[in-house]
Amino acid sequence: MPWAGTDPAAHQSRCSSTPETAHWLRYARHRPTRFPIGQAGAQLRPSPGRAVAAAMAAGREVPVRDGAVPEPSSAAGPVPVPVPGSGAGAGDGAGSVPAATRLRAFAWCREFLAGSWKLIAPDEFGIEPVSGGLSNLLYKCWLPERVLSVGDEPRQVLLRVYGAILQVSTPIPCGTSCPPVQGLDSLVLQSVMFAVLAERALGPRLLGVFPEGRLEQYIPSRRLRTEDLRDPNISGEIAVKMSRFHGMVMPFNKEPKWLFGTMERYLRQISELSFPQAEQLRKLKQLRMYNLEAEMRSLRDLLESTPSPVVFCHNDVQEGNVLLLAGREASSSDKLMLIDFEYSSYNYRGFDIGNHFCEWTYDYTHHSWPFFKATPENYPSREQQLHFIRHYLSEAPGYRRDAAPEEQACIEQEMLTEIQRFVLASHFFWGLWSILQAKISTIEFGYLDYAQSRFEAYFQHKAQC
């Protein structure tokens, strides 16, 4: 399994010479000959999800840029863009959904779910917006109580309607010579990923897929809050879920091109950015003073010398992408589910864990400008990091659970160093992402302030590496 790092012979750790530890280190101590700089990943494009969550939590209207749905093939016409609901799994009822959207949703449920869904009239069809979506429009759809099930068809489902931003050219996990393909092809690959994860009980079941969106299993739940991440029981289960996710073999390109390929593309786009407002221009100029191109070269050099296994990563394990399942709150080990795999791809393990640790410090439900709150002191302590790492290792393939205490300590220390360095990549990635969002998003959110916060955290953390 590839590593980001220099030649292992030139990079021996203090504990790699022992037989017990060597078994674990062989799990991933190989690397590609260079740090790849391609464009790959299941889906590589900016998403407004963090700001959407903040706006919805504050009860503000959420304008959806590029959210129009492509015209359906039927005569029903295009689906209008509604304003998402104001609570997870809840909305204002059918009255808050435009008539054309309601009719298309009704048709999709009839055609793909069959059974009792074909026996009801349009005015009996239940639908309401669901908040918390990233780049998509989400709706809960259900059968009326009086209608009995015919077979095993679900009685309620989640309808995900893709935004138009997903219909443009999007890189996919193909070979290095494969050019970017159009959005619909990328969406097919997303559906493949979604189905595979569902089959492995790592995500909701896929119930129907069509060019404009898909039907998913509706899971009664709530999304985690930032403060939940510090709960030892929740943190341990997230670690276990992440480790299992990393252990999967997925039918995508396994070269770790996603991270730097995406950041290079973001940097090229940022170099051409301009804003009409003087205040935004001032903030952009301040961000450009960081000399981001040179800084990314420095980051690449650091990470190339940092061993980290290439695994299938979620790449965005923040609180809003983890469900607390209804009725399982008291469970010690099976109450959470990872969702929203738009950024998932083969990547370095250190990024996924380090990125998650960064999310301990950001709350996207703040009610006043800039609609997020950064609390650096909430970054997990050494003991909290070790708690996460130990739960992660308990599920890691190839890890010897009977290792001697000194060998366990060596492995943990190596992971702490790996994660500490990849935290820099998380700050850099989302900092670039947020600069672009400031230009393309109409959501009320302090994107440039968020970018400034991430780059300030980057340089503060860099001083510790």
C-alpha positions, 0 to 999 in steps of 0.5 A: 500500500503506497505511502507519502514519504521518502525511501523507507531505507532513508526514513527508519523510525526508532521502532521499525527494526523490531519484528513486532512493529515491522509487521504493522509498518509493512502494512503501508511503508511503500510509496509512489515514486513521486507525489501525484498531481493529477485530478481524480476523486469521486467528485471534486468541486466546491460545496456550500454545505458548511455555510448551508448548515450555518444559515439553516441553523440560524433560521435565515433564508438560504439562496441556492446558487447553481441549484437548478435541476436539469430539465427532466426528460418528461413533459413535466418541465424543469424542477424549480429550486425551493428553499430547503427546510429549517430542521433536520428531517423536518420541513413545513409540509407539502405546502413548502414544496413547489408544485412542479417539484412535488409532481416530479418527486411523485413520479420518481417515487411511483416509477422506482419504488412501485408497490403502494406508491403506484396506488396513491394520488398526487394529493396523497403523496407526502413530501417536505424539505430536509435541511443539511444537504451539501450541494443537493436539494433533499426531500423526505417523501412518504406514503399516507398512513391509511395506505397498506404496503403491498410488498417490501417497498419502503414507506418513506424515502429520501429524495436527493435532487442534484444541483446544476453545479454537478452537471459540469465537467468533473474529474473522476477516478480514472487513469492518469491519461483519462480526461475530465468527463461530464458531470452526468458520468461523474454522477454515475460513479457517485451512484456506484460508490453510494451503492457499494457503501450501502451494500457494505452497511456503511451508508443508506441503501440506494433505492433508485437512481436517475439523471436528476438525482436518486432515492435513498433509504430514509434514516431517522436521525440527527446530525452531530453537533460540534460539541458531540465530537468531544464525547469519548464514546462518540469519538471512539465510534467515529474512529472505528467507523473511519477505520472500517471505511479506510479498510475498503477496497473500492473500484476507483483509481488508487493513486493518491491524486485527489489532495494536491490535484484539487488544491492545484486546480483551486490555486489556478482558479484563485489566481484569476479571481476578482471581486467588485466589492472593495472589502472583499478585494482587501481580504483577497489581497491579504490572503494572497500575501501568504504566497500560497503557491510557494507555501503549497510547494513547502507543504508538498515537501513536508508531506512527501517526507511523512509516511502515511498509508493510502486508503479510501478516505471520506475526506470530510468527516465533520459533525454534519456528515455523521448521523446519530441514529434515532433509537440507538443513542444508548448504544456503545458501538453502533449509533453512528453512520457516516454520510455525504461522500462527495469528496471521498477518494483514495487519499492519505490516511493522515489527511482524513484523521487530521481533517476530523481533528480540525473540525473539533474547532469549528462550529458552523451553526453560529447565528451571527456574521461570519456564521461560523465560530473558530475555537482553537483551544477545542483542538483535541488534546494528546490524550483525546487524540490517543483515544481516537487512534487506539479505537482506530487501530482496533479495526485497522487491517494488519495491526497486531493487537497483541503488540508489546506496550513499547511497540504500541507506543511507537506506532501511536507516536508515529501516527501522532506525527503523521496526523499533526503534519496532515492537519496542515493539508486540511487547513490549506485545502479548506482555505483554498476552497473557501476563497473560491466559495466567496466568489461562486456562492450566494449563501450568506456566510463569511467565506473569506473570513473562514479562509483567513481563519483556516490559513491563520490556523495553518501557520500557527500549526506549522510552527509546531511541526 
